[in-house]
Amino acid sequence: MSDYLAAAFPRLRAKLNKTAIADLPTPVSQHVLSLDAVHVDVYVKHDDASSPLYGGNKVRKLEYLLQRASERGARRVATFGAAGSNHALATAIHANELGFDCTCFLSHQKVAPGVARTLNMHRRLGTEIVHWHGRADTVALCRRYVQHRGTWVIPLGGTCWLGALGFVNAAFELARQVADGLLPAPRNIYMACGTTGSVAGLALGLAAAGLDTTVQAVQVADNPFSSEEKMRRLIAKTQYILHRMDPSFIGDGWRDRVVWRDEFLAGGYARVDDATLSAIGVAREQLDLSLEPTYTGKAMAAMLHDLKDGREGPCLFWNTYNSRALGVDSERPPSLGNVPGEFARYYGS
């Protein structure tokens, strides 16, 4: 059983179908962290293993978003992201598996490890990649690549009320795992926050499921798509829509279930500081987790900071980073193929 939200609110089942591409529930593991001679119990929610094809937090959103594309009779899906976007790649991989063509509008980002591998995976999939930047005429691009092609457009990060449902469902999944004794109810959950959809859905779901747990939303991007105000508007909209669909869905109290954390941004998206790198090392050595510096390393830095500062547990780290092997390397191919020439910079010299 993977539709925990529908199980809790049967009236939603007929209105909110999802394509079961995620391997749910994702596991929870318990660990002991040694921090300055103090031993602390922490738990990890392994959304890195949310799919055997490509894991991470985006798969939960895509269950609802790709289902809607199918219901609308789409032949192609299109979405947006940076060159190394996990969301864009997850969309391309799972859309391909379901028989959709895929267009990704990708912008430049700071050169970082893994971007070349991501582009090579798009190359293998045959993703239609369009260079998207601030000076581009977005309307003209959409007319050219979206209009009259049977396309369903998925927003940046999959962030909208429909995508947020993936993490409303995740909160009820976690509540079931707590009820089954797999872990105690966490006092705090640490999650990387980019376009805000995952933390928004989780905070609302925790309130609706009755878990007295706070999401520490660790900001990882400094752009108009990532703000506390945007996150709170999305939670309120999602709550309103779900309540309209099923008046027994309440979700009041979500305002006390989320805290916006901007101290670990490290200078901006895909930028790194010593705290992030140290946190990645601790996660590798003590938790057997392979994290990255753009998202999950910053969330781990926040958790370690709070634990060292004496914050009470139990704490849960929600690992949103894919751990499935892609099967491609980061070498520059003889021909870029469907990768635009503007992205050659990510292959190095």
Order of alpha helices (4+ residues) and beta strands (2+ residues): alpha-alpha-beta-beta-alpha-beta-alpha-beta-alpha-beta-alpha-beta-alpha-beta-alpha-beta-alpha-beta-alpha-alpha-beta
